[in-house]
Amino acid sequence: MSARLSNSSYIDSPCQGLQSWAAQLVDLAKHRGVHPDKLLKGTKLFYQDFAAGTASLSVEQFYRFLNSSIKCNHYAATRTSDCPVNNS
């Protein structure tokens, strides 16, 4: 592989195919009672973009989104408290 993962242009570039994965995870989280804005916090993405099919994700955005999804999924499953996502 010629591209290095530490290359910021690779990390920041939109990646084909990530949109559908992220859209499915957003829908799954909604069914579990997690608000989409909690998952997308810190990614510079909006739920309306997914609903319209215009979302374009970079690898970095998808990584942040996955971390939020994992945290919120645990709290939705245990129902112990609200999703504690803090992507600052």
Backbone torsions as a table, in degrees:
resi	resn	phi	psi	omega
1	MET	NA	124.3	-175.1
2	SER	-82.5	-30.1	-179.8
3	ALA	-79.8	135.7	178.4
4	ARG	-93.6	143.7	-179.3
5	LEU	-66.7	-25.3	-179.6
6	SER	-79.2	-7.1	178.8
7	ASN	-70.4	115.9	-174.3
8	SER	-65.3	-28.2	179.2
9	SER	-67.7	-31.2	176.2
10	TYR	-69.2	-44.4	-177.4
11	ILE	-66.7	-37.0	-175.7
12	ASP	-87.2	-12.0	-176.5
13	SER	-77.0	141.6	175.3
14	PRO	-59.6	139.4	-176.8
15	CYS	-116.7	124.3	-179.6
16	GLN	-63.3	133.6	174.8
17	GLY	99.8	-22.4	-179.4
18	LEU	-70.7	-26.7	-177.9
19	GLN	-59.8	-44.9	-177.1
20	SER	-68.2	-37.7	177.2
21	TRP	-62.8	-47.4	-178.3
22	ALA	-64.7	-40.8	179.4
23	ALA	-62.1	-39.8	178.4
24	GLN	-66.8	-39.1	177.7
25	LEU	-67.2	-37.6	177.0
26	VAL	-62.8	-45.6	179.0
27	ASP	-63.2	-41.2	177.8
28	LEU	-62.5	-43.9	179.4
29	ALA	-63.9	-39.6	177.3
30	LYS	-59.3	-40.8	178.5
31	HIS	-65.2	-26.4	179.6
32	ARG	-89.8	0.5	175.8
33	GLY	93.8	11.5	178.8
34	VAL	-95.9	128.3	180.0
35	HIS	-70.8	134.1	-178.3
36	PRO	-56.1	-32.4	-179.4
37	ASP	-64.3	-29.2	176.2
38	LYS	-65.4	-41.0	-179.0
39	LEU	-70.4	-34.8	-172.9
40	LEU	-91.6	-1.6	-179.8
41	LYS	-59.1	129.7	177.7
42	GLY	85.7	1.5	-177.9
43	THR	-102.9	-10.4	-174.5
44	LYS	64.2	28.2	176.4
45	LEU	-116.7	157.5	180.0
46	PHE	-130.2	147.1	-179.3
47	TYR	-59.8	-34.8	-179.7
48	GLN	-59.8	-32.9	177.8
49	ASP	-65.7	-37.8	177.3
50	PHE	-69.1	-42.3	-179.4
51	ALA	-63.2	-35.5	-180.0
52	ALA	-85.0	-10.8	-178.6
53	GLY	77.4	20.9	-177.8
54	THR	-108.3	7.4	-179.1
55	ALA	-68.7	137.9	176.9
56	SER	-131.2	114.0	-173.6
57	LEU	-106.0	142.1	170.3
58	SER	-93.9	170.5	178.1
59	VAL	-62.3	-40.1	179.7
60	GLU	-63.1	-44.7	178.8
61	GLN	-62.7	-41.2	-180.0
62	PHE	-65.5	-38.7	177.9
63	TYR	-62.3	-46.1	177.3
64	ARG	-61.7	-43.3	179.2
65	PHE	-60.8	-43.6	179.0
66	LEU	-63.4	-41.7	177.8
67	ASN	-60.8	-43.4	177.4
68	SER	-63.7	-40.5	-179.7
69	SER	-62.2	-42.7	180.0
70	ILE	-63.8	-46.0	179.4
71	LYS	-62.2	-48.2	-177.2
72	CYS	-69.4	-33.6	178.5
73	ASN	-63.0	-41.7	178.8
74	HIS	-61.2	-45.8	-178.7
75	TYR	-71.4	-31.5	176.3
76	ALA	-68.9	-36.9	-178.9
77	ALA	-71.2	-39.3	-177.5
78	THR	-88.3	-19.1	-179.3
79	ARG	54.3	32.1	-178.8
80	THR	-82.8	-30.8	178.6
81	SER	-166.8	-177.7	177.9
82	ASP	-72.2	157.8	-179.2
83	CYS	-60.5	124.0	-174.2
84	PRO	-93.8	39.3	-175.1
85	VAL	-69.3	129.5	175.0
86	ASN	-140.7	99.0	-176.0
87	ASN	-99.6	29.6	-177.4
88	SER	-79.9	NA	NA
